[in-house]
Amino acid sequence: MTSPIHQALDQEGYVVVPGALDSEWVARLLRAFEDAPVQESGTQHVEITDETPEAKAWRDLEHHPVLNAAAEHFLSSPYCLGGMHGRNPLPGFGQQGLHSDCLRGPENECILITALWMLDDFTPENGATRVVPGSHRIARPLSRDFSQPLARHPDEKVIVASSGSVLMFNGYLWHSGRRNDSTRPRRAVQMGLRRGRAADSPIKLFAYGNENS
């Protein structure tokens, strides 16, 4: 029987799972943001290395049972980590155009699951991620008009959720971050699990990068 999580990912292209991380795990992940640099884009960025504070807490996300169950269902084995970093759009920054995180595979099958682990509450004011439900099923490319940062899609939905929640979505889903209009941070871990082994080159299929979501 298909679980409600997998059913939502299949039909809508995304799902929010509240309480995926407890407060202790969130606190450990937040330590890496304390001295993280701010990019010219106005976004604080965390690269994961052996020197990253609480690096194990970050790397353990790859094996989170909620994410692994989704990967087993949609990606099948083998699958591997397709990228991981921390992102915090500072107040006044973070607006993006709609985009997807990967190019389409030959069979239009899911080849990437993106996970956005929320370390702060995601609210309309602090620029919570927007998604276009069902857009993972649209084979044609996103039009240039809708990919502009200030453009709005008539079907877009803003994802509001509490710290500790995870937003998982099909890599084909149209989505973007929004401008942080609050005075507070919007810290998150962004990562992807992709079909295939780590030794397989992802260059032709994956557009996943530092400024997504």
C-alpha positions as protocol buffer text, in pm:
chain_id: "A"
residue {
  index: 1
  type: MET
  ca { x: 0 y: 0 z: 0 }
}
residue {
  index: 2
  type: THR
  ca { x: 131 y: 346 z: -92 }
}
residue {
  index: 3
  type: SER
  ca { x: 186 y: 570 z: 211 }
}
residue {
  index: 4
  type: PRO
  ca { x: 28 y: 920 z: 227 }
}
residue {
  index: 5
  type: ILE
  ca { x: 378 y: 1070 z: 196 }
}
residue {
  index: 6
  type: HIS
  ca { x: 454 y: 877 z: -122 }
}
residue {
  index: 7
  type: GLN
  ca { x: 106 y: 945 z: -259 }
}
residue {
  index: 8
  type: ALA
  ca { x: 154 y: 1322 z: -214 }
}
residue {
  index: 9
  type: LEU
  ca { x: 497 y: 1310 z: -377 }
}
residue {
  index: 10
  type: ASP
  ca { x: 353 y: 1119 z: -670 }
}
residue {
  index: 11
  type: GLN
  ca { x: 40 y: 1332 z: -722 }
}
residue {
  index: 12
  type: GLU
  ca { x: 146 y: 1682 z: -611 }
}
residue {
  index: 13
  type: GLY
  ca { x: 522 y: 1646 z: -651 }
}
residue {
  index: 14
  type: TYR
  ca { x: 596 y: 1751 z: -292 }
}
residue {
  index: 15
  type: VAL
  ca { x: 513 y: 1676 z: 69 }
}
residue {
  index: 16
  type: VAL
  ca { x: 576 y: 1841 z: 407 }
}
residue {
  index: 17
  type: VAL
  ca { x: 653 y: 1615 z: 703 }
}
residue {
  index: 18
  type: PRO
  ca { x: 622 y: 1802 z: 1035 }
}
residue {
  index: 19
  type: GLY
  ca { x: 847 y: 1709 z: 1325 }
}
residue {
  index: 20
  type: ALA
  ca { x: 1099 y: 1516 z: 1116 }
}
residue {
  index: 21
  type: LEU
  ca { x: 1378 y: 1661 z: 1331 }
}
residue {
  index: 22
  type: ASP
  ca { x: 1362 y: 1703 z: 1707 }
}
residue {
  index: 23
  type: SER
  ca { x: 1478 y: 2023 z: 1876 }
}
residue {
  index: 24
  type: GLU
  ca { x: 1816 y: 1876 z: 1972 }
}
residue {
  index: 25
  type: TRP
  ca { x: 1897 y: 1778 z: 1612 }
}
residue {
  index: 26
  type: VAL
  ca { x: 1790 y: 2123 z: 1491 }
}
residue {
  index: 27
  type: ALA
  ca { x: 2013 y: 2291 z: 1752 }
}
residue {
  index: 28
  type: ARG
  ca { x: 2313 y: 2086 z: 1639 }
}
residue {
  index: 29
  type: LEU
  ca { x: 2256 y: 2179 z: 1275 }
}
residue {
  index: 30
  type: LEU
  ca { x: 2223 y: 2548 z: 1360 }
}
residue {
  index: 31
  type: ARG
  ca { x: 2575 y: 2561 z: 1504 }
}
residue {
  index: 32
  type: ALA
  ca { x: 2724 y: 2557 z: 1154 }
}
residue {
  index: 33
  type: PHE
  ca { x: 2556 y: 2891 z: 1074 }
}
residue {
  index: 34
  type: GLU
  ca { x: 2719 y: 3079 z: 1361 }
}
residue {
  index: 35
  type: ASP
  ca { x: 3033 y: 3174 z: 1165 }
}
residue {
  index: 36
  type: ALA
  ca { x: 2920 y: 3094 z: 810 }
}
residue {
  index: 37
  type: PRO
  ca { x: 3007 y: 3357 z: 546 }
}
residue {
  index: 38
  type: VAL
  ca { x: 2755 y: 3574 z: 366 }
}
residue {
  index: 39
  type: GLN
  ca { x: 2765 y: 3568 z: -15 }
}
residue {
  index: 40
  type: GLU
  ca { x: 2723 y: 3872 z: -241 }
}
residue {
  index: 41
  type: SER
  ca { x: 2367 y: 3755 z: -300 }
}
residue {
  index: 42
  type: GLY
  ca { x: 2284 y: 3832 z: 64 }
}
residue {
  index: 43
  type: THR
  ca { x: 2263 y: 3465 z: 155 }
}
residue {
  index: 44
  type: GLN
  ca { x: 2456 y: 3292 z: 429 }
}
residue {
  index: 45
  type: HIS
  ca { x: 2600 y: 2968 z: 292 }
}
residue {
  index: 46
  type: VAL
  ca { x: 2727 y: 2659 z: 474 }
}
residue {
  index: 47
  type: GLU
  ca { x: 2955 y: 2409 z: 303 }
}
residue {
  index: 48
  type: ILE
  ca { x: 2986 y: 2073 z: 478 }
}
residue {
  index: 49
  type: THR
  ca { x: 3343 y: 1961 z: 555 }
}
residue {
  index: 50
  type: ASP
  ca { x: 3509 y: 1762 z: 832 }
}
residue {
  index: 51
  type: GLU
  ca { x: 3564 y: 2096 z: 1010 }
}
residue {
  index: 52
  type: THR
  ca { x: 3198 y: 2197 z: 1000 }
}
residue {
  index: 53
  type: PRO
  ca { x: 3054 y: 2218 z: 1353 }
}
residue {
  index: 54
  type: GLU
  ca { x: 2839 y: 1914 z: 1423 }
}
residue {
  index: 55
  type: ALA
  ca { x: 2922 y: 1771 z: 1079 }
}
residue {
  index: 56
  type: LYS
  ca { x: 2786 y: 1432 z: 1183 }
}
residue {
  index: 57
  type: ALA
  ca { x: 2442 y: 1582 z: 1245 }
}
residue {
  index: 58
  type: TRP
  ca { x: 2444 y: 1705 z: 884 }
}
residue {
  index: 59
  type: ARG
  ca { x: 2568 y: 1382 z: 734 }
}
residue {
  index: 60
  type: ASP
  ca { x: 2315 y: 1178 z: 930 }
}
residue {
  index: 61
  type: LEU
  ca { x: 2038 y: 1352 z: 733 }
}
residue {
  index: 62
  type: GLU
  ca { x: 2133 y: 1136 z: 433 }
}
residue {
  index: 63
  type: HIS
  ca { x: 2012 y: 834 z: 631 }
}
residue {
  index: 64
  type: HIS
  ca { x: 1696 y: 984 z: 779 }
}
residue {
  index: 65
  type: PRO
  ca { x: 1424 y: 716 z: 755 }
}
residue {
  index: 66
  type: VAL
  ca { x: 1163 y: 951 z: 605 }
}
residue {
  index: 67
  type: LEU
  ca { x: 1396 y: 1055 z: 324 }
}
residue {
  index: 68
  type: ASN
  ca { x: 1529 y: 705 z: 267 }
}
residue {
  index: 69
  type: ALA
  ca { x: 1177 y: 561 z: 241 }
}
residue {
  index: 70
  type: ALA
  ca { x: 1093 y: 818 z: -27 }
}
residue {
  index: 71
  type: ALA
  ca { x: 1417 y: 744 z: -213 }
}
residue {
  index: 72
  type: GLU
  ca { x: 1357 y: 370 z: -205 }
}
residue {
  index: 73
  type: HIS
  ca { x: 1007 y: 421 z: -344 }
}
residue {
  index: 74
  type: PHE
  ca { x: 1085 y: 673 z: -621 }
}
residue {
  index: 75
  type: LEU
  ca { x: 1453 y: 629 z: -705 }
}
residue {
  index: 76
  type: SER
  ca { x: 1503 y: 257 z: -635 }
}
residue {
  index: 77
  type: SER
  ca { x: 1854 y: 130 z: -567 }
}
residue {
  index: 78
  type: PRO
  ca { x: 2116 y: 242 z: -614 }
}
residue {
  index: 79
  type: TYR
  ca { x: 2084 y: 607 z: -514 }
}
residue {
  index: 80
  type: CYS
  ca { x: 2330 y: 849 z: -357 }
}
residue {
  index: 81
  type: LEU
  ca { x: 2376 y: 1197 z: -217 }
}
residue {
  index: 82
  type: GLY
  ca { x: 2350 y: 1458 z: -492 }
}
residue {
  index: 83
  type: GLY
  ca { x: 2458 y: 1759 z: -283 }
}
residue {
  index: 84
  type: MET
  ca { x: 2412 y: 1922 z: 58 }
}
residue {
  index: 85
  type: HIS
  ca { x: 2457 y: 2272 z: 196 }
}
residue {
  index: 86
  type: GLY
  ca { x: 2305 y: 2519 z: 438 }
}
residue {
  index: 87
  type: ARG
  ca { x: 2128 y: 2834 z: 323 }
}
residue {
  index: 88
  type: ASN
  ca { x: 2001 y: 3141 z: 506 }
}
residue {
  index: 89
  type: PRO
  ca { x: 1866 y: 3433 z: 299 }
}
residue {
  index: 90
  type: LEU
  ca { x: 1915 y: 3743 z: 513 }
}
residue {
  index: 91
  type: PRO
  ca { x: 1639 y: 4004 z: 552 }
}
residue {
  index: 92
  type: GLY
  ca { x: 1575 y: 4175 z: 218 }
}
residue {
  index: 93
  type: PHE
  ca { x: 1723 y: 3889 z: 13 }
}
residue {
  index: 94
  type: GLY
  ca { x: 1630 y: 3546 z: -117 }
}
residue {
  index: 95
  type: GLN
  ca { x: 1388 y: 3612 z: -403 }
}
residue {
  index: 96
  type: GLN
  ca { x: 1432 y: 3362 z: -687 }
}
residue {
  index: 97
  type: GLY
  ca { x: 1261 y: 3278 z: -1011 }
}
residue {
  index: 98
  type: LEU
  ca { x: 1077 y: 2951 z: -1036 }
}
residue {
  index: 99
  type: HIS
  ca { x: 1302 y: 2664 z: -1143 }
}
residue {
  index: 100
  type: SER
  ca { x: 1347 y: 2289 z: -1113 }
}
residue {
  index: 101
  type: ASP
  ca { x: 1648 y: 2114 z: -963 }
}
residue {
  index: 102
  type: CYS
  ca { x: 1725 y: 1877 z: -1249 }
}
residue {
  index: 103
  type: LEU
  ca { x: 1677 y: 1825 z: -1620 }
}
residue {
  index: 104
  type: ARG
  ca { x: 1441 y: 1549 z: -1728 }
}
residue {
  index: 105
  type: GLY
  ca { x: 1564 y: 1194 z: -1765 }
}
residue {
  index: 106
  type: PRO
  ca { x: 1489 y: 985 z: -2073 }
}
residue {
  index: 107
  type: GLU
  ca { x: 1179 y: 819 z: -1925 }
}
residue {
  index: 108
  type: ASN
  ca { x: 1050 y: 1118 z: -1723 }
}
residue {
  index: 109
  type: GLU
  ca { x: 1096 y: 904 z: -1413 }
}
residue {
  index: 110
  type: CYS
  ca { x: 1192 y: 1070 z: -1086 }
}
residue {
  index: 111
  type: ILE
  ca { x: 1572 y: 1095 z: -1077 }
}
residue {
  index: 112
  type: LEU
  ca { x: 1618 y: 1339 z: -788 }
}
residue {
  index: 113
  type: ILE
  ca { x: 1445 y: 1402 z: -457 }
}
residue {
  index: 114
  type: THR
  ca { x: 1526 y: 1735 z: -295 }
}
residue {
  index: 115
  type: ALA
  ca { x: 1487 y: 1770 z: 82 }
}
residue {
  index: 116
  type: LEU
  ca { x: 1463 y: 2107 z: 254 }
}
residue {
  index: 117
  type: TRP
  ca { x: 1508 y: 2067 z: 631 }
}
residue {
  index: 118
  type: MET
  ca { x: 1365 y: 2372 z: 806 }
}
residue {
  index: 119
  type: LEU
  ca { x: 1574 y: 2497 z: 1099 }
}
residue {
  index: 120
  type: ASP
  ca { x: 1355 y: 2804 z: 1152 }
}
residue {
  index: 121
  type: ASP
  ca { x: 980 y: 2839 z: 1108 }
}
residue {
  index: 122
  type: PHE
  ca { x: 898 y: 2901 z: 740 }
}
residue {
  index: 123
  type: THR
  ca { x: 644 y: 3184 z: 719 }
}
residue {
  index: 124
  type: PRO
  ca { x: 499 y: 3409 z: 447 }
}
residue {
  index: 125
  type: GLU
  ca { x: 698 y: 3698 z: 598 }
}
residue {
  index: 126
  type: ASN
  ca { x: 1042 y: 3536 z: 594 }
}
residue {
  index: 127
  type: GLY
  ca { x: 1019 y: 3414 z: 235 }
}
residue {
  index: 128
  type: ALA
  ca { x: 910 y: 3053 z: 274 }
}
residue {
  index: 129
  type: THR
  ca { x: 957 y: 2835 z: -34 }
}
residue {
  index: 130
  type: ARG
  ca { x: 687 y: 2843 z: -302 }
}
residue {
  index: 131
  type: VAL
  ca { x: 596 y: 2543 z: -517 }
}
residue {
  index: 132
  type: VAL
  ca { x: 369 y: 2482 z: -814 }
}
residue {
  index: 133
  type: PRO
  ca { x: 176 y: 2163 z: -728 }
}
residue {
  index: 134
  type: GLY
  ca { x: 173 y: 1905 z: -1005 }
}
residue {
  index: 135
  type: SER
  ca { x: 436 y: 2084 z: -1214 }
}
residue {
  index: 136
  type: HIS
  ca { x: 665 y: 1779 z: -1192 }
}
residue {
  index: 137
  type: ARG
  ca { x: 432 y: 1620 z: -1447 }
}
residue {
  index: 138
  type: ILE
  ca { x: 471 y: 1902 z: -1703 }
}
residue {
  index: 139
  type: ALA
  ca { x: 724 y: 1791 z: -1963 }
}
residue {
  index: 140
  type: ARG
  ca { x: 758 y: 2127 z: -2139 }
}
residue {
  index: 141
  type: PRO
  ca { x: 1020 y: 2370 z: -2001 }
}
residue {
  index: 142
  type: LEU
  ca { x: 909 y: 2645 z: -1765 }
}
residue {
  index: 143
  type: SER
  ca { x: 840 y: 2961 z: -1966 }
}
residue {
  index: 144
  type: ARG
  ca { x: 1081 y: 3252 z: -1935 }
}
residue {
  index: 145
  type: ASP
  ca { x: 802 y: 3474 z: -1804 }
}
residue {
  index: 146
  type: PHE
  ca { x: 748 y: 3255 z: -1498 }
}
residue {
  index: 147
  type: SER
  ca { x: 1120 y: 3205 z: -1435 }
}
residue {
  index: 148
  type: GLN
  ca { x: 1171 y: 3576 z: -1360 }
}
residue {
  index: 149
  type: PRO
  ca { x: 1222 y: 3641 z: -986 }
}
residue {
  index: 150
  type: LEU
  ca { x: 924 y: 3875 z: -950 }
}
residue {
  index: 151
  type: ALA
  ca { x: 687 y: 3665 z: -1160 }
}
residue {
  index: 152
  type: ARG
  ca { x: 401 y: 3485 z: -990 }
}
residue {
  index: 153
  type: HIS
  ca { x: 245 y: 3160 z: -1111 }
}
residue {
  index: 154
  type: PRO
  ca { x: -134 y: 3140 z: -1069 }
}
residue {
  index: 155
  type: ASP
  ca { x: -108 y: 2794 z: -913 }
}
residue {
  index: 156
  type: GLU
  ca { x: 186 y: 2855 z: -680 }
}
residue {
  index: 157
  type: LYS
  ca { x: 160 y: 2770 z: -311 }
}
residue {
  index: 158
  type: VAL
  ca { x: 373 y: 2905 z: -26 }
}
residue {
  index: 159
  type: ILE
  ca { x: 492 y: 2632 z: 212 }
}
residue {
  index: 160
  type: VAL
  ca { x: 436 y: 2739 z: 573 }
}
residue {
  index: 161
  type: ALA
  ca { x: 573 y: 2498 z: 834 }
}
residue {
  index: 162
  type: SER
  ca { x: 746 y: 2484 z: 1170 }
}
residue {
  index: 163
  type: SER
  ca { x: 1113 y: 2435 z: 1252 }
}
residue {
  index: 164
  type: GLY
  ca { x: 1200 y: 2065 z: 1236 }
}
residue {
  index: 165
  type: SER
  ca { x: 976 y: 2001 z: 935 }
}
residue {
  index: 166
  type: VAL
  ca { x: 1110 y: 1872 z: 605 }
}
residue {
  index: 167
  type: LEU
  ca { x: 982 y: 1964 z: 259 }
}
residue {
  index: 168
  type: MET
  ca { x: 1058 y: 1689 z: 9 }
}
residue {
  index: 169
  type: PHE
  ca { x: 990 y: 1726 z: -361 }
}
residue {
  index: 170
  type: ASN
  ca { x: 1050 y: 1572 z: -700 }
}
residue {
  index: 171
  type: GLY
  ca { x: 1350 y: 1734 z: -869 }
}
residue {
  index: 172
  type: TYR
  ca { x: 1127 y: 1830 z: -1165 }
}
residue {
  index: 173
  type: LEU
  ca { x: 890 y: 2038 z: -948 }
}
residue {
  index: 174
  type: TRP
  ca { x: 883 y: 2413 z: -1017 }
}
residue {
  index: 175
  type: HIS
  ca { x: 972 y: 2597 z: -698 }
}
residue {
  index: 176
  type: SER
  ca { x: 1177 y: 2883 z: -556 }
}
residue {
  index: 177
  type: GLY
  ca { x: 1275 y: 3072 z: -247 }
}
residue {
  index: 178
  type: ARG
  ca { x: 1108 y: 3407 z: -178 }
}
residue {
  index: 179
  type: ARG
  ca { x: 1240 y: 3734 z: -36 }
}
residue {
  index: 180
  type: ASN
  ca { x: 1287 y: 3742 z: 338 }
}
residue {
  index: 181
  type: ASP
  ca { x: 1075 y: 4040 z: 443 }
}
residue {
  index: 182
  type: SER
  ca { x: 1113 y: 3971 z: 814 }
}
residue {
  index: 183
  type: THR
  ca { x: 1389 y: 4068 z: 1056 }
}
residue {
  index: 184
  type: ARG
  ca { x: 1465 y: 3704 z: 1134 }
}
residue {
  index: 185
  type: PRO
  ca { x: 1675 y: 3431 z: 967 }
}
residue {
  index: 186
  type: ARG
  ca { x: 1536 y: 3153 z: 748 }
}
residue {
  index: 187
  type: ARG
  ca { x: 1795 y: 2883 z: 795 }
}
residue {
  index: 188
  type: ALA
  ca { x: 1763 y: 2547 z: 624 }
}
residue {
  index: 189
  type: VAL
  ca { x: 1958 y: 2246 z: 505 }
}
residue {
  index: 190
  type: GLN
  ca { x: 1917 y: 2173 z: 134 }
}
residue {
  index: 191
  type: MET
  ca { x: 2011 y: 1835 z: -5 }
}
residue {
  index: 192
  type: GLY
  ca { x: 1926 y: 1596 z: -283 }
}
residue {
  index: 193
  type: LEU
  ca { x: 1930 y: 1221 z: -327 }
}
residue {
  index: 194
  type: ARG
  ca { x: 1976 y: 1117 z: -688 }
}
residue {
  index: 195
  type: ARG
  ca { x: 1931 y: 797 z: -883 }
}
residue {
  index: 196
  type: GLY
  ca { x: 2257 y: 611 z: -950 }
}
residue {
  index: 197
  type: ARG
  ca { x: 2593 y: 573 z: -779 }
}
residue {
  index: 198
  type: ALA
  ca { x: 2825 y: 847 z: -665 }
}
residue {
  index: 199
  type: ALA
  ca { x: 3071 y: 751 z: -939 }
}
residue {
  index: 200
  type: ASP
  ca { x: 2811 y: 823 z: -1209 }
}
residue {
  index: 201
  type: SER
  ca { x: 2851 y: 1169 z: -1360 }
}
residue {
  index: 202
  type: PRO
  ca { x: 2549 y: 1390 z: -1282 }
}
residue {
  index: 203
  type: ILE
  ca { x: 2653 y: 1676 z: -1511 }
}
residue {
  index: 204
  type: LYS
  ca { x: 2407 y: 1607 z: -1793 }
}
residue {
  index: 205
  type: LEU
  ca { x: 2105 y: 1562 z: -1571 }
}
residue {
  index: 206
  type: PHE
  ca { x: 2139 y: 1774 z: -1260 }
}
residue {
  index: 207
  type: ALA
  ca { x: 2109 y: 2147 z: -1216 }
}
residue {
  index: 208
  type: TYR
  ca { x: 2113 y: 2124 z: -835 }
}
residue {
  index: 209
  type: GLY
  ca { x: 2331 y: 2399 z: -688 }
}
residue {
  index: 210
  type: ASN
  ca { x: 2398 y: 2640 z: -405 }
}
residue {
  index: 211
  type: GLU
  ca { x: 2125 y: 2893 z: -482 }
}
residue {
  index: 212
  type: ASN
  ca { x: 1826 y: 2663 z: -516 }
}
residue {
  index: 213
  type: SER
  ca { x: 1504 y: 2665 z: -316 }
}
